[in-house]
């Protein structure tokens, strides 16, 4: 048994690949997707507000449906260019609906993931303001998992952030690994030169820094 445990730990270190993940024994926990999920409404740019075990202070996601092929583009260093999202350097995953009756429950495959597909569940969103995703992948005797809270703007009110966290707790998911992102570390390819980034009197007005 000890040999199996040591092998499992070594294997997890091998496949970590700088992803923001937690690890656990057994099958992936069940997280229910949002009802009647609409991928096209969910598409577009999202800012990461909180994420498990961050490996970068800056994350943005972009979801796109190209001729029926659903993709997610992830970037850790700059805001994804909405005019040409796939030309922004980043990690691209291909999404597939697992069950037509639950379109919010998908699988994702990233080209740099040697283990193949992972479960990808949108469990909380209103499409226009906030979203939240739970990703989990079976690995040998256990699984690796990550959760991400998203916003259409580079900020999210504490009440909405806490709702996304509470929703995950309702599925018996430990949320202690959540870490916050500060978009001040992101470069914005869209903003004109000379803009500055600030928060004015806690009103959540955000201005981007010069590139």
Secondary structure, 3 states (H helix, E strand, C coil): CHHHHHHHHHHHHHHCCCCCCEEEECCCCCCCCCCCCCHHHHCEEEEEEEEECCCCCCCEEEEEEECCEEEEEEECCEECCCCCHHHCCCEEEEEEEEECCEEEEEEEEECCCCCCCEEEEEEEECCCCEEEEEEEEEECCEEEEEEEEEECCCCCCHHHHHHHHHHHHCCCCCCCCEEECCHHHCEECCCCCCCCCCECCCCCCECCCCC
